[in-house]
Amino acid sequence: MKKNKIVYLPLAVDILHSGHLNIIEKAKKYGKVVIGLLSDKAIAEYKDLPSLGYSERYKIVKSVRHVSKIVKQDTWDYTNAINTIQPDFFFHGDDWKKGIQKKIRDNVIKLLKKNKGKLIEIPYTKNISSSSIKFNLTKHLTPISRIAILKRLLDNKKLVRVLECHSPLSGLIVENIEYSRGKNIEQFDAMWSSSLTDSTVKGKPDNQSLDFSSRFNSLGDLLDVTTTPLIFDADNGGRLEHLPFSIRTLERLGVSAIMIEDKIGLKKNSLFKDQSRSKQDSIKGFCKKIDLIDKTRRSKDFLIGARIESFILGKGLNDSLKRAKAYSEAGADIILIHSKEKNPKEIFTFSKIFRKTKYYKPLVAVPSTYSKTTESMLIKNGFKIVIYANQMLRAAYLAMEHTAKSILKNKRSHEIENKISSVSKLINLIK
């Protein structure tokens, strides 16, 4: 080790493996090794949330030989670290010369040249990575560890992106689909178990005809083949006396959150124009449900979502704010402010006021009717979760209907073959 020389080495260390030890071993020959340990927030910008939180990863790296110091790296931009620490050497694997990190690498080279530092790139350790190890470990994810993921996502992402799942197959799509946008890889963070789509798949109306027992059975099949956290749409939660049993079942399955709405009586979907027969629970009555869930849940990582229907029922802003305050005090962890307007004006007005109160809790948007609203607009207006609540089933229904009509029309399937998935793609999806 060269005396008085500083080596800066940024790492995520989701799972410590021989590749990490190899690069640290080589780095220590050049000087004192300072690890720039990426925070959960920084990692979540470009990849999945790490399995272990920052404090746990810090303890692991601290115990590794040859590590002189650890600093928190809150971003993938190393400008501040290089200008502050002024390392003589900057170590990195050679796997960032192309792809989403190339611009970051170019900036590091420029900064090092200015500070008379040197970039040293170590050949990527083949056949081993935290991602591949993590993929194998997630097959053995426990319900307890799965429940906690959503809360960590809320703490570390600007916006948690949730998509409706109505079957194990749709869950696999949500878990595996991704889209590259510049240096970012866009993915869905969580799944939404919708009462509307669950009922529709079973051929029943969306009025709680499908009981919780049936939905829980289907939910078990979905959770068996996925690792993504899930939010359960529980309508109004059902009878107060039955609620504790539902909560225990959801926690046992590994569900991360329950969302209950403040309506009572026979359910009528909130997107129907005529809500004249719909009734809203009293604030006191709904708070009893929240309080009971709070006392029943075994883990605070299991989140309680309160869905406010005041805008749907024409009761306006003041009633919505009054309920949000009460539900927050009663123990709700997240607040869904529902609207069937074609623009987000009323929910943004609500957010602007509610965010300034001491009762603020992370806000949830369901842009089914105001679908032109972008995620950046939601972030700007203080929303932390966006739920695309029914698009997967709507897309599936239309595609199946089109396929069936084509076969009837042509009396064969040839005309539709190039517009549907190949059998091999389905086979490879399920391994």
C-alpha positions in Angstrom: 0.0 0.0 0.0 1.3 3.4 -1.0 1.4 5.8 2.0 -0.8 8.9 2.0 -2.5 7.9 -1.3 -6.2 7.7 -1.4 -8.2 5.3 -3.5 -12.0 6.0 -4.0 -14.1 2.9 -4.8 -17.9 3.3 -5.3 -19.9 0.1 -4.5 -23.5 -0.9 -4.0 -22.7 -4.3 -2.2 -26.3 -5.5 -2.2 -24.8 -8.9 -1.7 -21.0 -9.2 -0.9 -19.3 -11.6 -3.2 -15.8 -12.5 -4.5 -15.9 -9.8 -7.2 -16.1 -7.1 -4.5 -13.3 -8.7 -2.5 -11.2 -8.9 -5.6 -11.4 -5.2 -6.5 -10.9 -4.1 -2.8 -7.8 -6.3 -2.7 -6.4 -4.7 -5.8 -7.3 -1.2 -4.7 -5.5 -1.4 -1.3 -2.1 -1.8 -3.2 -2.5 1.8 -4.4 -3.3 3.4 -1.1 -6.0 3.8 1.6 -9.3 2.5 0.4 -12.3 4.8 0.8 -15.6 3.1 -0.2 -18.3 5.3 -1.6 -21.3 3.1 -0.5 -24.3 3.9 -2.6 -27.4 4.7 -0.6 -30.7 2.9 -1.1 -32.0 6.0 -2.8 -29.1 6.1 -5.2 -29.5 2.4 -6.1 -33.2 2.7 -6.6 -32.7 5.4 -9.3 -31.3 2.8 -11.8 -32.0 -0.7 -10.5 -34.1 -2.6 -8.0 -34.0 -1.6 -4.4 -31.2 -3.5 -2.6 -32.2 -6.5 -0.5 -30.4 -5.1 2.5 -30.8 -1.5 3.7 -27.9 1.0 3.8 -27.1 0.5 7.5 -26.9 -3.3 7.1 -24.6 -3.0 4.0 -22.5 -0.4 5.9 -21.9 -3.0 8.7 -20.9 -5.6 6.2 -18.4 -3.4 4.3 -17.0 -2.0 7.5 -16.0 -5.6 8.5 -14.0 -6.1 5.3 -10.2 -6.0 5.5 -8.4 -3.1 3.8 -11.4 -0.7 4.0 -10.1 2.5 5.7 -13.2 4.6 5.5 -16.8 4.5 4.2 -18.7 7.6 2.9 -22.3 7.7 1.8 -22.8 8.1 -1.9 -26.3 9.5 -2.4 -26.1 9.7 -6.2 -24.4 8.1 -9.2 -22.8 11.4 -10.0 -19.4 11.3 -8.3 -18.6 15.0 -8.8 -19.0 15.9 -5.1 -17.0 12.9 -3.9 -14.1 13.6 -6.2 -14.0 17.3 -5.5 -14.2 16.7 -1.7 -12.0 13.7 -1.2 -9.7 14.4 -4.2 -8.6 10.8 -4.5 -5.3 9.9 -6.2 -7.0 6.9 -7.8 -10.6 6.1 -8.7 -11.3 2.4 -8.9 -14.2 0.9 -10.9 -15.0 -2.3 -12.8 -14.6 -2.1 -16.6 -18.3 -2.8 -17.1 -19.3 0.9 -17.4 -17.7 1.8 -20.7 -21.0 1.3 -22.5 -24.6 1.6 -21.6 -26.3 3.7 -19.0 -23.1 4.5 -17.0 -20.9 5.7 -20.0 -21.7 9.4 -19.4 -20.9 9.0 -15.7 -17.6 7.5 -16.6 -16.8 10.3 -19.0 -17.5 12.9 -16.3 -15.3 11.0 -13.8 -12.3 11.0 -16.3 -12.8 14.8 -16.8 -12.9 15.5 -13.0 -9.9 13.3 -12.3 -7.8 15.0 -14.9 -8.6 18.3 -13.3 -7.6 17.0 -9.8 -4.6 15.1 -11.1 -6.2 11.8 -10.2 -6.2 8.5 -12.2 -8.9 6.1 -13.2 -8.1 2.4 -12.8 -10.6 -0.1 -14.2 -10.5 -3.6 -13.1 -11.8 -6.4 -15.4 -15.4 -7.4 -14.5 -15.5 -10.6 -12.5 -17.3 -13.0 -14.9 -20.1 -15.4 -14.0 -20.8 -13.6 -10.7 -22.8 -10.5 -9.8 -25.1 -9.3 -7.0 -28.0 -9.3 -9.4 -27.6 -13.0 -10.4 -27.2 -14.0 -6.7 -30.1 -11.9 -5.7 -32.3 -13.4 -8.5 -31.6 -16.9 -7.1 -32.2 -15.8 -3.5 -35.5 -14.1 -4.3 -36.9 -17.5 -5.2 -36.8 -18.1 -1.4 -38.2 -14.8 -0.3 -40.1 -15.0 2.9 -43.5 -13.3 3.5 -42.0 -11.1 6.2 -39.1 -9.8 4.1 -41.5 -9.3 1.1 -43.9 -7.2 3.2 -41.2 -4.7 4.1 -40.2 -3.9 0.5 -43.0 -1.4 -0.2 -42.2 0.7 2.8 -38.5 0.9 1.7 -39.6 1.8 -1.8 -41.7 4.7 -0.4 -38.7 5.9 1.6 -36.2 5.8 -1.3 -38.1 6.5 -4.6 -39.6 9.7 -5.8 -42.6 7.7 -7.1 -43.6 4.1 -6.6 -45.1 2.7 -9.8 -47.8 0.1 -9.4 -49.6 -2.0 -12.0 -52.8 -4.1 -11.8 -52.3 -7.9 -11.7 -55.3 -10.3 -12.1 -53.4 -13.6 -12.5 -50.0 -15.2 -12.0 -49.3 -14.7 -15.7 -49.9 -10.9 -15.4 -47.8 -10.9 -12.3 -44.9 -12.4 -14.2 -45.2 -9.7 -16.9 -45.2 -6.9 -14.3 -42.1 -8.5 -12.6 -40.1 -9.0 -15.8 -41.0 -6.1 -18.1 -38.6 -3.2 -18.4 -37.9 -0.2 -20.7 -34.6 1.5 -21.2 -34.8 5.3 -21.2 -31.3 6.8 -21.5 -29.4 5.9 -18.4 -32.5 4.7 -16.6 -34.2 1.3 -16.7 -38.0 1.8 -16.1 -39.7 -1.0 -14.2 -42.9 -1.5 -12.1 -42.3 -1.4 -8.4 -45.4 -3.2 -7.1 -48.6 -5.0 -8.1 -52.2 -4.0 -7.4 -54.7 -6.7 -6.7 -57.9 -5.0 -7.9 -61.3 -6.1 -6.7 -62.7 -5.0 -10.1 -60.4 -7.1 -12.2 -60.5 -10.1 -9.8 -64.3 -10.1 -10.0 -64.3 -9.7 -13.8 -61.9 -12.6 -14.4 -64.3 -14.8 -12.3 -67.2 -13.5 -14.4 -68.8 -11.7 -11.5 -69.9 -8.1 -11.1 -67.8 -5.6 -9.1 -70.1 -5.4 -6.1 -68.3 -7.7 -3.6 -70.0 -10.8 -5.1 -66.5 -12.4 -5.1 -65.7 -13.0 -1.4 -62.3 -12.5 0.2 -61.7 -16.3 0.6 -61.8 -16.7 -3.2 -59.6 -13.7 -3.8 -57.1 -14.9 -1.1 -56.8 -18.3 -2.9 -56.0 -16.6 -6.2 -53.7 -14.2 -4.4 -51.6 -17.1 -3.1 -51.1 -18.4 -6.7 -49.9 -15.0 -7.8 -47.5 -14.5 -4.9 -46.1 -18.0 -5.4 -44.5 -17.1 -8.7 -43.5 -13.4 -8.1 -41.4 -11.4 -5.6 -42.7 -7.9 -6.3 -44.6 -6.3 -3.4 -48.4 -6.2 -3.6 -51.1 -3.8 -2.5 -54.5 -5.4 -1.9 -57.7 -3.6 -2.9 -60.1 -4.6 -0.1 -63.1 -2.3 -1.1 -64.5 -1.2 2.2 -62.8 -3.9 4.2 -66.0 -5.8 4.9 -67.5 -6.3 8.3 -65.6 -5.0 11.3 -65.7 -8.4 13.0 -64.1 -10.1 10.0 -61.4 -7.6 9.4 -58.7 -9.0 11.8 -58.9 -12.4 10.0 -58.4 -10.7 6.6 -55.3 -8.8 7.9 -53.7 -11.9 9.4 -54.2 -13.8 6.1 -52.8 -11.0 4.0 -49.7 -10.7 6.3 -49.2 -14.5 6.2 -49.3 -14.4 2.4 -46.7 -11.6 2.2 -48.9 -8.7 1.1 -47.4 -5.3 1.7 -50.5 -3.1 2.1 -54.2 -3.1 2.3 -56.3 -0.3 0.7 -59.8 0.3 2.1 -62.4 2.8 0.9 -64.7 4.9 3.0 -68.0 3.7 1.4 -70.6 1.5 3.1 -73.4 -0.8 1.8 -73.5 -2.6 -1.5 -70.5 -1.6 -3.5 -70.9 0.4 -6.7 -67.8 1.0 -8.8 -66.5 4.6 -8.2 -66.2 5.2 -12.0 -69.9 5.0 -12.6 -71.4 8.4 -13.2 -74.5 7.8 -11.0 -73.4 7.5 -7.4 -76.8 8.5 -5.9 -77.2 5.2 -4.1 -73.7 5.1 -2.8 -73.1 6.0 0.8 -70.0 7.1 2.6 -69.0 5.9 6.0 -69.0 8.3 8.9 -65.5 9.5 9.8 -65.8 7.9 13.2 -66.9 4.6 11.7 -64.1 4.4 9.2 -61.5 5.4 11.7 -62.6 2.4 13.8 -61.6 0.2 10.8 -58.2 1.9 10.5 -57.6 1.6 14.3 -58.6 -2.1 14.3 -56.2 -2.9 11.4 -53.4 -1.0 13.2 -54.0 -3.0 16.3 -54.2 -6.3 14.4 -51.2 -6.1 12.1 -48.1 -7.8 13.4 -45.7 -5.6 11.5 -45.6 -1.8 11.0 -44.1 -2.7 7.6 -47.6 -3.8 6.6 -49.1 -0.5 5.4 -52.7 0.8 5.9 -54.1 2.7 3.0 -57.2 4.9 3.3 -59.1 5.7 0.2 -61.2 8.9 0.3 -64.3 8.9 -1.9 -65.5 12.5 -1.1 -64.8 13.8 -4.6 -66.6 10.8 -6.2 -69.7 11.4 -4.1 -69.7 15.2 -4.8 -68.8 16.2 -1.2 -65.9 18.4 -2.3 -62.5 19.5 -1.0 -63.3 20.4 2.6 -64.8 17.0 3.3 -61.8 15.3 1.7 -59.3 17.3 3.8 -61.3 16.7 7.0 -61.3 12.9 6.4 -57.6 12.8 5.4 -56.7 14.5 8.7 -58.9 12.0 10.7 -57.7 8.9 8.9 -54.0 10.0 9.3 -54.5 10.5 13.0 -56.3 7.1 13.2 -53.2 5.3 11.8 -53.4 5.3 8.0 -49.9 5.1 6.4 -50.9 6.2 2.9 -53.9 8.2 1.6 -55.6 7.6 -1.8 -57.6 10.6 -2.9 -59.9 9.3 -5.5 -61.4 11.2 -8.5 -63.3 10.4 -11.7 -62.6 13.7 -13.3 -60.8 13.8 -16.7 -58.1 16.1 -15.3 -56.2 16.1 -11.9 -57.1 19.6 -10.8 -59.1 18.6 -7.7 -56.6 16.1 -6.5 -53.7 18.5 -7.0 -55.6 21.2 -5.1 -56.1 18.6 -2.3 -52.5 17.7 -2.3 -51.3 21.3 -2.2 -53.2 21.9 1.0 -52.8 18.5 2.7 -49.0 18.5 2.2 -48.6 21.6 4.4 -50.4 20.0 7.3 -48.9 18.0 10.2 -51.2 15.2 9.2 -49.6 14.6 5.8 -49.1 11.0 4.7 -47.8 9.7 1.4 -50.4 10.3 -1.3 -51.7 7.8 -3.9 -53.2 8.6 -7.3 -55.2 6.3 -9.6 -55.2 8.0 -13.0 -57.8 5.9 -14.7 -59.9 8.8 -15.9 -57.2 11.5 -16.0 -54.8 9.3 -17.9 -53.0 12.2 -19.7 -51.5 13.0 -16.3 -47.8 12.1 -16.4 -45.7 10.7 -13.5 -43.6 13.8 -13.4 -46.7 15.9 -12.8 -47.7 13.6 -9.9 -44.3 13.9 -8.4 -44.3 17.7 -8.7 -47.7 17.7 -6.9 -46.5 15.6 -4.0 -47.8 12.1 -4.9 -45.7 9.1 -3.9 -47.6 6.2 -5.4 -49.3 5.9 -8.8 -51.6 2.9 -9.4 -52.5 1.8 -12.9 -55.5 0.0 -11.6 -57.1 -1.9 -14.5 -55.2 -1.5 -17.7 -53.8 -5.0 -17.9 -57.2 -6.7 -17.9 -58.6 -4.1 -20.3 -55.8 -4.8 -22.7 -56.2 -8.6 -22.3 -59.9 -8.5 -22.9 -59.6 -6.4 -26.1 -56.8 -8.7 -27.5 -58.8 -11.9 -26.8 -61.9 -10.5 -28.3 -60.0 -9.4 -31.5 -58.4 -12.9 -31.7 -61.7 -14.7 -31.3 -63.4 -12.6 -34.0 -60.5 -13.1 -36.4 -60.8 -16.9 -36.0 -64.6 -16.8 -36.6 -64.2 -14.5 -39.6 -61.4 -16.5 -41.3 -62.2 -20.0 -40.1 -58.6 -20.4 -39.2 -56.0 -18.8 -36.9 -53.3 -17.9 -39.6 -54.4 -14.2 -39.9 -53.9 -13.5 -36.2 -50.7 -15.5 -35.6 -48.3 -12.5 -36.3 -50.3 -10.3 -33.9 -50.2 -12.6 -30.8 -47.4 -14.1 -28.7 -45.6 -17.2 -29.9 -46.0 -20.3 -27.9 -42.2 -20.4 -27.3 -42.3 -16.9 -25.6 -44.9 -18.2 -23.2 -42.9 -21.3 -22.4 -39.8 -19.2 -21.8 -41.6 -16.8 -19.5 -42.5 -19.5 -17.1 -39.4 -21.4 -16.0 
